[in-house]
Amino acid sequence: MDKKKVAAPLVCHGHSRPVVDLWYSPVTPDGFFLISASKDSTPMLRNGETGDWIGTFEGHKGAVWSCCLDVNALRAASGSADFTAKLWDALTGDELHSFEHKHIVRACAFSEDTHLLLTGGVEKILRIFDLNRPDAPPREVDKSPGSVRTVAWLHSDQTILSSCSDIGGVRLWDLRSGNIVQTLETKSPVTSAEVSQDGRYITTADGSTVKFWDANHFGLVKSYDMPCNVESASLEPKLGNKFIAGGEDLWVHVFDFHTGEEIGCNKGHHGPVHCVRFSPGGESYASGSEDGTIRIWQTGPLPLSENDASANGVTEKSKVAADEVAHKIEGFHIDKEGKAEDTENAADA
């Protein structure tokens, strides 16, 4: 693919501060969804295909560092500098529960079975909350060696992984014993760690390196040097033949998974890229930046007519899909006339 020929992205406005985390839901009967975390304290939910704004989760009193959706996209969770992790109803926007912590919460993740919420942060403690008994004390997994930056589940919720802000490596914990069973060694702190959709790989970004690890045997599969320090990387979920990375040079780079060759470079952000994620079908990917915007990029070159539609506005088909979603989640920041309350903050596709 010629690096120059990249379709214009969908640009999603709405956040007033840097976007620091993104998370796609799997494909549901109502489509798929994208949630974003920002230092402006208000996570936002969007249609994952069109980028259209659906609603804003209001209640945090500090920067939101992490966000996620459960596999059914029915609930959302967020971790914040206000010393809480919050559980939300993703259909209504209502806060379902607030989990108190003693310091900043940097990371959160739903278990695959959706019953548990894992959190980590500056306290250096991994906590597992039972969402069926939200008022019960959480299980606390043995202390992390540093301030927790990322968390994730794997092996059908039998293993959790975490990385630290201040030391290198990814630690894997066996939930049955509560002990670290493996450490994936890196020179720099790991700023993003993603388990692939098929459960085969763990993708990590540390410093100016992206690494791919065998998620079952924990061996290093591939390691590629990046053109700059990168904060986030994501592997294409269907074919696994390419990956994306974003960081301090403001660009979203696309690479061949097998060779490490750069095959695309997306320019458009006006600040460092903090997070990148592939959509569940691999047809697009999103990036969040210091500039406060989310950009959704098509994976391959589009036909001219579709490309024009993507650049100049949402297509009719997308508008219809967005309307359907809006009606399905009636009451989630939608006024009586069926219009979004905050049209200025809706996605500027």
C-alpha positions as CSV (number, residue, x, y, z in Angstrom):
1,M,0.0,0.0,0.0
2,D,1.3,3.4,-0.9
3,K,1.9,5.3,2.3
4,K,0.6,8.5,0.7
5,K,-2.8,7.1,-0.3
6,V,-4.7,6.9,3.0
7,A,-8.5,7.6,3.2
8,A,-9.5,10.7,5.2
9,P,-10.3,9.7,8.8
10,L,-13.6,10.3,10.6
11,V,-12.7,13.0,13.2
12,C,-14.6,12.8,16.4
13,H,-14.7,15.9,18.6
14,G,-16.3,16.3,22.0
15,H,-13.5,15.9,24.5
16,S,-12.0,19.1,25.9
17,R,-8.8,17.5,27.1
18,P,-6.4,14.8,25.9
19,V,-7.8,11.4,25.0
20,V,-5.8,8.8,26.9
21,D,-7.6,5.4,26.4
22,L,-9.9,3.8,23.8
23,W,-11.8,0.5,23.9
24,Y,-13.9,-1.3,21.3
25,S,-16.7,-3.7,22.2
26,P,-17.0,-6.9,20.3
27,V,-19.7,-7.0,17.6
28,T,-23.1,-7.2,19.2
29,P,-26.6,-7.5,17.7
30,D,-26.7,-3.7,17.7
31,G,-23.3,-3.2,16.1
32,F,-20.1,-2.4,17.9
33,F,-19.2,0.5,20.1
34,L,-16.2,2.7,21.1
35,I,-15.6,4.2,24.5
36,S,-13.0,6.8,25.2
37,A,-11.3,8.1,28.4
38,S,-10.1,11.6,28.7
39,K,-8.5,13.9,31.2
40,D,-11.7,16.0,30.9
41,S,-13.3,13.5,33.4
42,T,-16.1,12.4,31.1
43,P,-15.9,9.1,29.2
44,M,-17.8,9.1,25.9
45,L,-19.6,6.3,24.0
46,R,-19.7,6.2,20.2
47,N,-21.0,4.1,17.4
48,G,-17.8,2.2,16.6
49,E,-18.4,2.2,12.8
50,T,-19.4,5.8,12.2
51,G,-17.8,7.5,15.2
52,D,-21.2,9.2,16.0
53,W,-21.5,10.4,19.6
54,I,-24.1,8.4,21.6
55,G,-23.6,9.6,25.2
56,T,-21.4,10.9,27.9
57,F,-20.9,9.2,31.3
58,E,-21.0,12.0,33.9
59,G,-19.9,11.6,37.5
60,H,-16.1,11.5,37.8
61,K,-14.3,14.4,39.5
62,G,-10.9,13.9,38.0
63,A,-9.1,12.8,34.9
64,V,-10.2,9.4,33.5
65,W,-7.3,7.3,32.7
66,S,-8.9,4.0,31.6
67,C,-12.2,2.8,30.2
68,C,-13.7,-0.5,28.9
69,L,-16.9,-2.1,27.8
70,D,-18.1,-5.6,28.7
71,V,-18.4,-8.2,25.9
72,N,-22.1,-7.4,25.4
73,A,-21.6,-3.6,25.5
74,L,-24.2,-3.4,28.2
75,R,-21.9,-2.0,30.9
76,A,-18.9,0.3,30.9
77,A,-16.2,0.9,33.5
78,S,-13.7,3.7,34.0
79,G,-10.8,4.4,36.3
80,S,-10.0,7.9,37.4
81,A,-7.6,10.3,39.2
82,D,-10.5,10.9,41.7
83,F,-9.5,7.6,43.4
84,T,-12.5,5.7,42.1
85,A,-13.4,3.1,39.4
86,K,-17.0,3.5,38.3
87,L,-19.4,0.9,36.7
88,W,-22.0,2.4,34.3
89,D,-25.1,1.2,32.5
90,A,-24.0,1.6,28.8
91,L,-27.7,1.8,27.6
92,T,-28.8,4.7,29.9
93,G,-25.5,6.3,31.0
94,D,-26.5,5.8,34.7
95,E,-23.8,5.2,37.3
96,L,-24.3,1.7,38.7
97,H,-21.6,1.7,41.3
98,S,-18.5,3.6,42.5
99,F,-15.6,1.5,43.8
100,E,-13.5,3.5,46.2
101,H,-9.7,3.3,46.1
102,K,-7.0,5.1,48.1
103,H,-5.1,6.6,45.1
104,I,-5.4,7.2,41.4
105,V,-6.9,4.3,39.3
106,R,-4.9,3.9,36.1
107,A,-6.4,0.8,34.6
108,C,-9.6,-1.3,34.6
109,A,-10.8,-4.4,32.7
110,F,-13.9,-6.6,32.6
111,S,-13.4,-10.3,32.9
112,E,-14.5,-12.3,29.8
113,D,-17.5,-13.7,31.7
114,T,-18.5,-10.1,32.7
115,H,-18.8,-10.9,36.4
116,L,-15.6,-9.4,37.6
117,L,-13.8,-6.0,37.3
118,L,-10.0,-5.8,37.6
119,T,-8.4,-2.5,38.7
120,G,-4.9,-1.2,39.3
121,G,-3.2,2.1,39.9
122,V,-0.8,4.1,41.9
123,E,-1.5,2.0,45.1
124,K,0.4,-0.9,43.5
125,I,-2.5,-3.2,44.3
126,L,-4.5,-5.3,41.8
127,R,-8.2,-5.5,43.0
128,I,-10.9,-7.8,41.6
129,F,-14.4,-6.7,42.3
130,D,-17.4,-9.1,42.1
131,L,-20.0,-7.2,40.1
132,N,-22.7,-9.5,41.4
133,R,-21.9,-8.3,44.9
134,P,-20.5,-4.8,44.3
135,D,-20.6,-3.8,48.0
136,A,-18.5,-6.8,49.0
137,P,-14.8,-6.2,49.7
138,P,-12.6,-6.9,46.6
139,R,-10.1,-9.6,46.3
140,E,-6.6,-8.1,46.5
141,V,-3.9,-9.8,44.4
142,D,-0.4,-9.8,45.8
143,K,1.2,-6.4,45.6
144,S,2.5,-5.2,42.2
145,P,6.2,-4.2,42.2
146,G,5.3,-0.8,40.9
147,S,2.5,1.6,40.1
148,V,0.1,-0.2,37.8
149,R,-0.3,1.2,34.3
150,T,-2.2,-1.5,32.3
151,V,-4.3,-4.6,33.2
152,A,-5.9,-7.4,31.1
153,W,-7.5,-10.8,31.5
154,L,-6.5,-14.0,29.6
155,H,-6.8,-17.8,29.6
156,S,-10.6,-17.7,30.2
157,D,-10.2,-15.4,33.3
158,Q,-7.7,-17.7,34.9
159,T,-4.7,-15.3,34.4
160,I,-4.4,-11.5,34.7
161,L,-1.5,-9.4,33.4
162,S,-0.3,-6.0,34.5
163,S,2.5,-3.6,33.6
164,C,3.9,-0.8,35.7
165,S,4.5,2.9,35.0
166,D,8.0,3.0,36.6
167,I,9.6,-0.4,35.8
168,G,9.8,-2.6,32.7
169,G,8.1,-5.9,32.1
170,V,4.7,-7.4,32.0
171,R,3.7,-9.7,34.9
172,L,1.3,-12.6,34.6
173,W,-0.6,-13.7,37.7
174,D,-2.3,-17.0,38.3
175,L,-5.6,-16.2,39.9
176,R,-5.8,-19.5,41.7
177,S,-2.6,-19.0,43.6
178,G,-2.4,-15.2,43.4
179,N,1.3,-15.5,42.5
180,I,3.3,-14.1,39.5
181,V,3.9,-17.1,37.2
182,Q,5.8,-15.3,34.5
183,T,7.4,-11.9,33.7
184,L,7.8,-10.8,30.1
185,E,11.0,-8.8,30.2
186,T,11.2,-5.3,28.6
187,K,13.8,-2.6,28.8
188,S,11.3,0.2,29.3
189,P,8.0,0.5,31.1
190,V,5.1,-1.1,29.1
191,T,2.6,1.6,28.3
192,S,0.1,-0.7,26.5
193,A,-0.6,-4.4,26.6
194,E,-3.3,-6.0,24.5
195,V,-4.4,-9.6,24.3
196,S,-5.3,-10.5,20.7
197,Q,-8.9,-11.4,19.9
198,D,-8.0,-15.1,19.3
199,G,-6.0,-15.2,22.5
200,R,-2.8,-16.1,20.7
201,Y,-0.7,-13.0,21.2
202,I,0.1,-10.3,23.8
203,T,1.0,-7.0,22.0
204,T,3.2,-4.6,24.1
205,A,4.6,-1.2,23.5
206,D,7.6,-0.1,25.6
207,G,9.8,2.9,24.7
208,S,10.5,2.7,21.0
209,T,9.7,-1.0,20.7
210,V,6.6,-3.1,19.9
211,K,6.8,-6.8,20.9
212,F,4.5,-9.8,20.3
213,W,4.5,-12.6,22.9
214,D,3.0,-16.1,22.8
215,A,0.1,-15.7,25.2
216,N,0.2,-19.4,26.1
217,H,3.9,-20.2,26.3
218,F,5.0,-16.6,27.0
219,G,7.9,-16.7,24.5
220,L,8.9,-13.6,22.5
221,V,7.6,-14.1,19.0
222,K,8.6,-10.8,17.3
223,S,10.2,-7.5,18.3
224,Y,10.3,-4.4,16.1
225,D,12.0,-1.1,16.6
226,M,9.7,1.9,16.0
227,P,10.6,5.2,14.4
228,C,9.9,7.0,17.7
229,N,8.8,6.4,21.2
230,V,5.3,4.8,20.9
231,E,2.7,4.7,23.7
232,S,0.3,2.2,22.2
233,A,0.1,-0.7,19.7
234,S,-2.7,-2.9,18.4
235,L,-2.7,-6.1,16.3
236,E,-5.2,-6.5,13.4
237,P,-7.8,-9.0,14.9
238,K,-8.9,-11.1,11.9
239,L,-5.9,-11.9,9.8
240,G,-3.2,-10.8,12.2
241,N,-1.1,-9.6,9.3
242,K,-0.6,-6.0,10.3
243,F,-0.4,-3.8,13.4
244,I,-0.6,-0.1,14.3
245,A,1.4,2.0,16.6
246,G,1.1,5.6,17.8
247,G,3.3,7.9,19.9
248,E,5.2,11.1,20.2
249,D,5.6,11.9,16.5
250,L,1.9,12.6,16.2
251,W,1.4,9.9,13.5
252,V,-0.4,6.6,13.4
253,H,1.9,4.0,11.8
254,V,0.8,0.8,10.1
255,F,3.3,-2.1,9.9
256,D,3.5,-5.6,8.4
257,F,3.3,-8.1,11.2
258,H,5.6,-10.6,9.6
259,T,8.4,-8.3,8.4
260,G,8.0,-5.1,10.5
261,E,8.0,-3.0,7.3
262,E,6.0,0.2,7.5
263,I,3.1,0.0,5.1
264,G,1.1,3.1,6.0
265,C,1.5,6.4,7.9
266,N,-1.5,8.4,8.9
267,K,-1.0,12.1,9.6
268,G,-3.7,14.4,11.1
269,H,-3.3,14.6,14.9
270,H,-1.9,17.8,16.3
271,G,-0.5,16.2,19.4
272,P,1.2,13.0,20.6
273,V,-0.9,9.8,20.1
274,H,-1.8,8.2,23.4
275,C,-3.8,5.2,22.3
276,V,-4.6,3.1,19.2
277,R,-7.1,0.3,18.8
278,F,-8.3,-1.9,16.0
279,S,-12.1,-2.3,15.6
280,P,-13.3,-5.9,16.3
281,G,-13.6,-6.7,12.6
282,G,-10.3,-5.1,11.6
283,E,-11.9,-2.9,9.0
284,S,-10.9,0.3,10.8
285,Y,-8.9,1.5,13.7
286,A,-9.1,4.4,16.1
287,S,-6.5,6.7,17.6
288,G,-6.8,9.1,20.6
289,S,-4.5,12.1,21.0
290,E,-3.2,14.9,23.2
291,D,-5.2,17.2,20.8
292,G,-8.5,15.9,22.3
293,T,-9.8,14.2,19.2
294,I,-10.4,10.6,18.2
295,R,-9.7,9.7,14.6
296,I,-11.1,6.6,13.0
297,W,-9.1,5.4,10.0
298,Q,-10.1,2.8,7.4
299,T,-7.8,-0.2,7.1
300,G,-7.6,-0.2,3.3
301,P,-8.1,2.4,0.6
302,L,-11.8,3.0,0.0
303,P,-13.5,3.4,-3.4
304,L,-13.5,7.0,-4.5
305,S,-17.2,7.6,-3.8
306,E,-17.1,6.0,-0.3
307,N,-13.9,7.9,0.4
308,D,-15.5,11.2,-0.5
309,A,-18.5,10.4,1.8
310,S,-16.1,9.5,4.7
311,A,-14.2,12.7,4.3
312,N,-17.1,15.1,3.9
313,G,-19.7,13.6,6.2
314,V,-21.4,10.5,7.4
315,T,-23.1,8.5,4.6
316,E,-26.9,8.0,4.6
317,K,-26.5,4.4,5.5
318,S,-24.4,5.4,8.5
319,K,-26.9,8.0,9.5
320,V,-29.7,5.4,9.5
321,A,-27.5,3.1,11.6
322,A,-26.8,5.8,14.1
323,D,-30.5,6.7,14.4
324,E,-31.3,3.1,15.1
325,V,-28.7,2.9,17.8
326,A,-30.0,6.2,19.3
327,H,-33.5,4.9,19.5
328,K,-32.3,1.6,21.1
329,I,-30.7,3.6,23.9
330,E,-33.5,6.1,24.3
331,G,-33.0,8.1,27.5
332,F,-29.2,8.1,27.4
333,H,-28.7,11.9,27.1
334,I,-31.4,12.1,24.4
335,D,-34.0,14.9,24.8
336,K,-37.7,14.5,24.1
337,E,-37.4,15.3,20.5
338,G,-35.0,12.5,20.0
339,K,-32.0,14.9,19.4
340,A,-28.7,14.6,21.2
341,E,-28.5,17.2,24.0
342,D,-25.0,18.3,23.1
343,T,-24.9,18.5,19.3
344,E,-21.8,20.6,19.4
345,N,-20.0,17.8,21.1
346,A,-21.3,15.1,18.7
347,A,-18.8,13.5,16.4
348,D,-17.7,15.8,13.6
349,A,-17.4,12.9,11.1
